[in-house]
Amino acid sequence: MDTSFSAEDLAFRDEVRAFFTEAYDDELQARLSDKATFREAVIDWQRRLYEKGWIAPNWPKGHGGAEWTPTQNFIYETERAASGVRDVVPFGLKMVGPVIYTFGNDEQKERFLPRILRSEDWWCQGYSEPGAGSDLASLKTRAERDGDDYVVNGAKIWTTYAQYADWIFCLVRTSSEGKKQNGISFLLIDMHSPGIKVNPIVSIDNHHSLNEVEFNNVRVPVSNLIGEEDKGWTYAKALLAHERTSIAGVADSKRALAEVRDFAAREENGGRFLIDDPLFQQRLSDIEIELMALEYTELRVLASVAAGGAPGAESSLLKIKGTEIQQAIQELRMELAGYYQGVLPTELSPEVLGHSFGSDARQAFMYGRAATIYGGSNEVQKNIIAKAVLGL
């Protein structure tokens, strides 16, 4: 694998940097930080990417994507994270969009894909249930055929941004015969349908991004079924492989680790800076080495996908190691913040009682505990690797 950049790659990197400087301006960032303007600000940012032609880097050009090379993807993600630019909301662009253009019919592609690209529809993911998280195949939300509709009853949980969503893609049970993986279908549901109720869940970091979504006799047109009835598990596995690859979060971890290094160079402990403490240096170096190894593994997977392959068991490896590294960085940042991580922001200033990064470190640490659980728990990923790679 050639890791050097060509002249074209370097020109693309300069173009990415210039675009972020111009398009991701202070006014947009302020709106993204305000709960009242967050949704519209996200849509605004994604439409700027759409106008640039960068909203769907990995989609085929025939479906409106950019069809970037692995090197372009790597450069974009590295520069995005280094610049502190937020990623797109993944549920439409990185999850259901590829499922639709891969397994959907022509009518569904024409109906949904352009609206996803233009951020006209906000999507959320309906997979996990109160009794079916990592054991996703045990889901109980049912969809029973009634003429030209399915009637859906059940509940989904941990549904990110459901409070903003126009549509939800759901795994629903359409049959109870045979293996539990059988009888699952992939259904697109309008969130404005009668019978849907969204219950907010405030997570341990005191943020509201998660929700429970209840379905009470919700009627969904049969035309919203992706692929064949009872074959949804096949489509779900394809989606999860791509999701787990992105969960690795290499570029964002590199930025987070750089921030830790910067804070440590300014924080004193016992009369010397923490960055000069041998034990701290060792922990920082251990994480850097692990992160570098993960980065090259991710590049190999991207190169394989670009050559016509698909992320398989490798995505499970990326998910395991990526989330473990994220948590290691969060723990190190918590220790760096020390007592200041317990200081809550006030209307005055977080600087009054301590370091500004202290509260951020605590919140990231708290929410980050879920990283090894969502997207399929790391224990489940180890089982996938054992079966698919080791043949156990």
Buried (B, 14 or more C-beta within 10 A) or exposed (E): EEEEBEEEBEEBBEBBBEBBEEBBEEEBBEBBEEEEBBBEBBBBBBBBBBEEEBBBBBBEEEBBBBBBBBBBBBBBBBBBBBBEBBBBBBBBBBBBBBBBBBBBEEEBBEBBBEBBBBBEBBBBBBBBBEEBBBBBBEBBBBBEEEEEBBBBBBBBBBBBBBBBBBBBBBBBBBEEEEEBBBBBBBBBBBBEBEEBEBBEBEBEBEEEBBBBBBBEEBBBEBEBBBBEBBBBBBBBEBBBBBBBBBBBBBBBBBBBBEBBBEBBEEBEEEEEEBBEBEEBEEBBEEBBEBBEEBBEBBBEBBBBBBEEEEBBBBBBBBBBBBBBBBBBBBBBBBBBBBEBBEBEBEEEEBEEBBBEBBBBBBBBBBBBEBBBBBBBBBEBBEBBBEEEEEEE
